[in-house]
Amino acid sequence: MSKTSTIRARIEPSLKDKVEQIFRQLGLSTTQAITLFYKQVELKKGLPFNIAIPNKTTRQTFANTDVKSDLIICEDTEDMFKKLGI
């Protein structure tokens, strides 16, 4: 099958640069990455990852984290497990 369709999209330049650097590390061109994404959408009959609107608790946690409020700082994994009661 020949490739004759074109996709055009406006993307924030810094996001484009960062993502294309990751594609290069993976050995992919942007065209190959977009094709992979399209193939996955076709196979799954939807987006190939979960998308959800954050609930109230999650939104509040994000907001608190942004202002560095209500954070629990752990020194290492052992400290984290101890604070989690695991």
DSSP file (Angstrom, degrees, kcal/mol; ACC not computed):
  #  RESIDUE AA STRUCTURE BP1 BP2  ACC     N-H-->O    O-->H-N    N-H-->O    O-->H-N    TCO  KAPPA ALPHA  PHI   PSI    X-CA   Y-CA   Z-CA
    1    1 A M              0   0    0      0, 0.0     2,-0.2     0, 0.0     0, 0.0   0.000 360.0 360.0 360.0 127.8    0.0    0.0    0.0
    2    2 A S        -     0   0    0      1,-0.1     2,-0.9     2,-0.0     0, 0.0  -0.496 360.0-123.1 -82.1 152.4    1.5    3.3   -1.0
    3    3 A K        +     0   0    0     -2,-0.2    -1,-0.1     1,-0.2     3,-0.0  -0.829  51.8 142.2 -96.8 107.0    1.6    6.2    1.4
    4    4 A T        +     0   0    0     -2,-0.9     2,-0.3     2,-0.0    -1,-0.2   0.477  39.4  93.6-124.7  -6.5   -0.2    9.1   -0.2
    5    5 A S        -     0   0    0      2,-0.0     2,-0.4     0, 0.0     0, 0.0  -0.661  58.0-150.2 -92.2 148.1   -2.0   10.8    2.7
    6    6 A T        -     0   0    0     -2,-0.3     2,-0.5     2,-0.0    -2,-0.0  -0.928   3.2-156.8-118.6 140.4   -0.6   13.7    4.6
    7    7 A I        -     0   0    0     -2,-0.4     2,-0.4     2,-0.0    -2,-0.0  -0.961  10.3-170.8-113.7 131.7   -1.2   14.7    8.3
    8    8 A R        +     0   0    0     -2,-0.5     2,-0.3     2,-0.0    -2,-0.0  -0.983  11.6 164.6-123.3 135.3   -0.6   18.2    9.4
    9    9 A A        -     0   0    0     -2,-0.4     2,-0.6     2,-0.0    -2,-0.0  -0.997  34.5-128.2-147.8 145.9   -0.7   19.3   13.0
   10   10 A R        +     0   0    0     -2,-0.3     2,-0.4     2,-0.0    -2,-0.0  -0.861  35.4 177.8 -95.6 124.8    0.4   22.4   14.9
   11   11 A I        -     0   0    0     -2,-0.6    -2,-0.0     2,-0.0     3,-0.0  -0.957  39.8 -97.8-129.8 143.8    2.6   21.4   17.9
   12   12 A E     >  -     0   0    0     -2,-0.4     4,-2.5     1,-0.1     3,-0.5  -0.437  38.1-130.3 -58.1 126.4    4.4   23.4   20.5
   13   13 A P  H  > S+     0   0    0      0, 0.0     4,-2.6     0, 0.0     5,-0.2   0.852 104.0  50.2 -53.7 -41.9    8.0   23.6   19.2
   14   14 A S  H  > S+     0   0    0      2,-0.2     4,-2.2     1,-0.2     5,-0.2   0.887 111.8  48.5 -67.8 -36.3    9.6   22.5   22.5
   15   15 A L  H  > S+     0   0    0     -3,-0.5     4,-2.7     2,-0.2     5,-0.3   0.930 111.5  50.6 -64.9 -45.4    7.3   19.5   22.8
   16   16 A K  H  X S+     0   0    0     -4,-2.5     4,-2.7     1,-0.2     5,-0.2   0.925 111.4  48.0 -58.0 -46.6    8.0   18.5   19.2
   17   17 A D  H  X S+     0   0    0     -4,-2.6     4,-1.7    -5,-0.2    -1,-0.2   0.920 113.3  47.0 -62.4 -44.5   11.8   18.8   19.8
   18   18 A K  H  X S+     0   0    0     -4,-2.2     4,-1.6     1,-0.2    -2,-0.2   0.923 115.3  45.2 -63.5 -44.8   11.7   16.7   23.0
   19   19 A V  H  X S+     0   0    0     -4,-2.7     4,-2.6     1,-0.2    -2,-0.2   0.897 110.7  52.5 -69.4 -40.1    9.5   14.0   21.5
   20   20 A E  H  X S+     0   0    0     -4,-2.7     4,-2.3    -5,-0.3    -1,-0.2   0.837 106.2  55.3 -66.1 -30.3   11.5   13.8   18.2
   21   21 A Q  H  X S+     0   0    0     -4,-1.7     4,-2.0    -5,-0.2    -1,-0.2   0.912 108.7  47.8 -65.2 -41.2   14.6   13.3   20.3
   22   22 A I  H  X S+     0   0    0     -4,-1.6     4,-1.7     2,-0.2    -2,-0.2   0.916 109.6  53.1 -64.3 -43.1   13.0   10.4   22.0
   23   23 A F  H  X>S+     0   0    0     -4,-2.6     5,-3.1     1,-0.2     4,-0.5   0.926 108.0  51.0 -57.6 -43.9   11.9    9.0   18.6
   24   24 A R  H ><5S+     0   0    0     -4,-2.3     3,-1.2     1,-0.2    -1,-0.2   0.904 107.5  52.5 -60.8 -41.1   15.5    9.2   17.4
   25   25 A Q  H 3<5S+     0   0    0     -4,-2.0    -1,-0.2     1,-0.3    -2,-0.2   0.830 111.1  48.1 -63.0 -31.0   16.7    7.3   20.5
   26   26 A L  H 3<5S-     0   0    0     -4,-1.7    -1,-0.3    -3,-0.2    -2,-0.2   0.493 118.3-114.4 -85.8  -4.7   14.1    4.6   19.7
   27   27 A G  T <<5S+     0   0    0     -3,-1.2     2,-0.4    -4,-0.5    -3,-0.2   0.777  73.6 130.5  76.7  26.4   15.3    4.5   16.1
   28   28 A L      < -     0   0    0     -5,-3.1    -1,-0.3    -6,-0.2     2,-0.2  -0.874  51.8-139.6-115.1 144.6   12.0    5.9   14.8
   29   29 A S     >  -     0   0    0     -2,-0.4     4,-2.3    -3,-0.1     5,-0.2  -0.523  35.1-108.2 -84.8 166.7   11.1    8.7   12.4
   30   30 A T  H  > S+     0   0    0      1,-0.2     4,-2.6     2,-0.2     5,-0.2   0.907 122.2  53.6 -62.2 -40.2    8.2   10.9   13.2
   31   31 A T  H  > S+     0   0    0      1,-0.2     4,-2.4     2,-0.2    -1,-0.2   0.915 108.7  48.2 -60.4 -43.8    6.3    9.3   10.4
   32   32 A Q  H  > S+     0   0    0      2,-0.2     4,-2.5     1,-0.2    -1,-0.2   0.906 111.6  50.2 -64.0 -41.0    7.0    5.8   11.8
   33   33 A A  H  X S+     0   0    0     -4,-2.3     4,-2.3     2,-0.2    -2,-0.2   0.909 111.6  47.5 -64.8 -42.0    5.8    6.9   15.3
   34   34 A I  H  X S+     0   0    0     -4,-2.6     4,-2.8     2,-0.2    -1,-0.2   0.910 111.3  51.6 -65.1 -41.1    2.6    8.4   13.9
   35   35 A T  H  X S+     0   0    0     -4,-2.4     4,-2.7    -5,-0.2    -2,-0.2   0.915 109.1  50.6 -61.2 -43.0    2.0    5.2   11.9
   36   36 A L  H  X S+     0   0    0     -4,-2.5     4,-2.3     2,-0.2    -2,-0.2   0.924 110.9  49.1 -58.9 -44.7    2.5    3.1   15.0
   37   37 A F  H  X S+     0   0    0     -4,-2.3     4,-2.3     1,-0.2    -2,-0.2   0.942 112.3  47.4 -60.8 -48.4    0.0    5.3   16.9
   38   38 A Y  H  X S+     0   0    0     -4,-2.8     4,-2.5     1,-0.2    -2,-0.2   0.901 110.8  51.9 -60.4 -42.3   -2.5    5.0   14.1
   39   39 A K  H  X S+     0   0    0     -4,-2.7     4,-2.7     1,-0.2    -1,-0.2   0.905 110.1  49.0 -61.9 -41.3   -2.1    1.2   13.9
   40   40 A Q  H  X S+     0   0    0     -4,-2.3     4,-2.6     2,-0.2     6,-0.3   0.900 110.1  50.6 -66.3 -40.0   -2.6    0.9   17.7
   41   41 A V  H  X>S+     0   0    0     -4,-2.3     5,-1.3     2,-0.2     4,-1.2   0.921 112.1  48.6 -61.3 -43.1   -5.8    3.0   17.5
   42   42 A E  H  <5S+     0   0    0     -4,-2.5    -2,-0.2     2,-0.2     3,-0.2   0.934 113.8  45.7 -61.5 -47.2   -7.0    0.8   14.7
   43   43 A L  H  <5S+     0   0    0     -4,-2.7    -2,-0.2     1,-0.2    -1,-0.2   0.894 121.0  37.1 -64.6 -41.1   -6.2   -2.4   16.6
   44   44 A K  H  <5S-     0   0    0     -4,-2.6    -1,-0.2     2,-0.3    -2,-0.2   0.538 100.2-130.6 -90.6  -7.0   -7.8   -1.3   19.9
   45   45 A K  T  <5S+     0   0    0     -4,-1.2     2,-0.3    -5,-0.2    -3,-0.2   0.869  84.9  33.0  57.5  37.2  -10.7    0.6   18.2
   46   46 A G  S   <S-     0   0    0     -5,-1.3    -2,-0.3    -6,-0.3    -1,-0.2  -0.962 113.6 -31.9 171.2-173.5   -9.8    3.6   20.4
   47   47 A L        -     0   0    0     -2,-0.3     4,-0.1     1,-0.1   -10,-0.0  -0.395  53.4-128.8 -65.4 142.1   -6.8    5.3   22.0
   48   48 A P  S    S+     0   0    0      0, 0.0     2,-0.3     0, 0.0    -1,-0.1   0.163  88.5  45.4 -82.8  22.3   -4.1    2.9   23.0
   49   49 A F  S    S-     0   0    0      2,-0.0     2,-0.2     0, 0.0    -2,-0.1  -0.978  94.5 -91.3-155.4 158.5   -3.9    4.2   26.6
   50   50 A N        -     0   0    0     -2,-0.3     2,-0.4     2,-0.0     0, 0.0  -0.524  34.0-168.7 -77.2 137.6   -6.4    5.1   29.3
   51   51 A I        +     0   0    0     -2,-0.2     2,-0.4    -4,-0.1    -4,-0.0  -0.996  14.2 167.3-124.3 129.5   -7.6    8.7   29.4
   52   52 A A        -     0   0    0     -2,-0.4    -2,-0.0     3,-0.0     3,-0.0  -0.997  39.0-118.7-143.3 147.3   -9.6    9.8   32.4
   53   53 A I        -     0   0    0     -2,-0.4    -2,-0.0     1,-0.1     0, 0.0  -0.761  46.1-112.0 -81.7 123.8  -10.8   13.1   33.9
   54   54 A P        -     0   0    0      0, 0.0    -1,-0.1     0, 0.0     2,-0.0  -0.260  30.3-125.8 -59.3 140.3   -9.1   13.4   37.3
   55   55 A N     >  -     0   0    0      1,-0.1     4,-2.7     4,-0.0     5,-0.2  -0.215  33.8 -90.4 -77.9 177.5  -11.5   13.2   40.2
   56   56 A K  H  > S+     0   0    0      1,-0.2     4,-2.3     2,-0.2     5,-0.2   0.886 126.3  50.0 -58.8 -42.8  -11.7   15.8   43.0
   57   57 A T  H  > S+     0   0    0      2,-0.2     4,-2.4     1,-0.2    -1,-0.2   0.916 112.2  47.2 -63.6 -43.6   -9.1   14.1   45.2
   58   58 A T  H  > S+     0   0    0      2,-0.2     4,-2.6     1,-0.2    -2,-0.2   0.919 111.7  50.3 -65.4 -43.7   -6.6   13.8   42.3
   59   59 A R  H  X S+     0   0    0     -4,-2.7     4,-2.4     1,-0.2    -1,-0.2   0.908 112.1  48.2 -60.7 -41.1   -7.1   17.4   41.2
   60   60 A Q  H  X S+     0   0    0     -4,-2.3     4,-2.8    -5,-0.2    -1,-0.2   0.897 110.2  51.7 -67.0 -39.5   -6.5   18.6   44.8
   61   61 A T  H  X S+     0   0    0     -4,-2.4     4,-2.6     2,-0.2    -2,-0.2   0.922 110.3  48.7 -61.9 -44.6   -3.4   16.4   45.1
   62   62 A F  H  X S+     0   0    0     -4,-2.6     4,-2.3     2,-0.2    -2,-0.2   0.928 112.6  48.5 -59.6 -45.3   -2.0   17.9   41.9
   63   63 A A  H  X S+     0   0    0     -4,-2.4     4,-1.3     1,-0.2    -2,-0.2   0.920 112.6  47.8 -62.7 -44.1   -2.8   21.4   43.1
   64   64 A N  H  <>S+     0   0    0     -4,-2.8     5,-3.3     1,-0.2     3,-0.3   0.902 111.3  50.9 -62.9 -41.4   -1.1   20.7   46.5
   65   65 A T  H ><5S+     0   0    0     -4,-2.6     3,-1.4     3,-0.2    -1,-0.2   0.897 104.4  57.8 -63.6 -40.4    1.9   19.2   44.8
   66   66 A D  H 3<5S+     0   0    0     -4,-2.3    -1,-0.2     1,-0.3    -2,-0.2   0.848 114.6  37.2 -59.5 -34.4    2.3   22.3   42.6
   67   67 A V  T 3<5S-     0   0    0     -4,-1.3    -1,-0.3    -3,-0.3    -2,-0.2   0.254 114.9-116.1-102.1  12.2    2.5   24.5   45.6
   68   68 A K  T < 5 +     0   0    0     -3,-1.4     2,-0.4     1,-0.2     3,-0.3   0.888  65.6 146.8  56.8  44.1    4.6   21.9   47.6
   69   69 A S      < +     0   0    0     -5,-3.3    -1,-0.2     1,-0.2    -2,-0.1  -0.865  58.0   8.1-111.6 145.1    1.8   21.6   50.2
   70   70 A D  S    S+     0   0    0     -2,-0.4     2,-0.3     1,-0.2    -1,-0.2   0.828  86.4 157.5  58.3  35.9    0.9   18.4   52.1
   71   71 A L        -     0   0    0     -3,-0.3     2,-0.6    -7,-0.1    -1,-0.2  -0.674  36.6-148.1 -90.1 145.8    4.0   16.5   50.8
   72   72 A I        -     0   0    0     -2,-0.3     2,-0.5     2,-0.0    11,-0.0  -0.964  16.8-155.9-111.4 115.1    5.4   13.5   52.5
   73   73 A I        -     0   0    0     -2,-0.6     2,-0.4     2,-0.0    -2,-0.0  -0.782   6.4-162.4 -96.3 130.2    9.2   13.4   51.9
   74   74 A C        -     0   0    0     -2,-0.5     3,-0.1     1,-0.1     4,-0.0  -0.897  17.8-149.6-113.7 141.8   10.9   10.1   52.1
   75   75 A E  S    S-     0   0    0     -2,-0.4     2,-0.3     1,-0.2    -1,-0.1   0.828  78.0 -25.6 -76.9 -31.9   14.7    9.6   52.5
   76   76 A D  S  > S-     0   0    0      1,-0.0     4,-2.2     0, 0.0    -1,-0.2  -0.927  79.6 -76.1-165.0-177.8   14.7    6.3   50.6
   77   77 A T  H  > S+     0   0    0     -2,-0.3     4,-2.9     1,-0.2     5,-0.2   0.879 126.5  54.8 -63.5 -37.4   12.5    3.3   49.7
   78   78 A E  H  > S+     0   0    0      1,-0.2     4,-2.2     2,-0.2    -1,-0.2   0.930 109.7  47.0 -61.1 -43.8   12.8    1.8   53.2
   79   79 A D  H  > S+     0   0    0      2,-0.2     4,-2.5     1,-0.2    -1,-0.2   0.888 111.8  51.7 -63.5 -40.2   11.6    5.1   54.7
   80   80 A M  H  X S+     0   0    0     -4,-2.2     4,-1.9     2,-0.2    -2,-0.2   0.937 110.3  47.1 -63.1 -47.3    8.7    5.3   52.2
   81   81 A F  H  X>S+     0   0    0     -4,-2.9     5,-3.0     1,-0.2     4,-0.7   0.887 111.7  51.8 -62.6 -38.1    7.5    1.8   53.0
   82   82 A K  H ><5S+     0   0    0     -4,-2.2     3,-0.8    -5,-0.2    -1,-0.2   0.929 110.6  47.3 -62.6 -45.5    7.7    2.6   56.7
   83   83 A K  H 3<5S+     0   0    0     -4,-2.5    -1,-0.2     1,-0.2    -2,-0.2   0.806 112.4  50.5 -67.5 -28.5    5.6    5.7   56.2
   84   84 A L  H 3<5S-     0   0    0     -4,-1.9    -1,-0.2    -5,-0.2    -2,-0.2   0.582 113.7-120.2 -82.3 -10.0    3.1    3.7   54.1
   85   85 A G  T <<5       0   0    0     -3,-0.8    -3,-0.2    -4,-0.7    -2,-0.1   0.801 360.0 360.0  75.6  29.8    2.9    1.0   56.8
   86   86 A I      <       0   0    0     -5,-3.0    -4,-0.2    -6,-0.2    -5,-0.1   0.405 360.0 360.0-104.6 360.0    4.2   -1.7   54.5
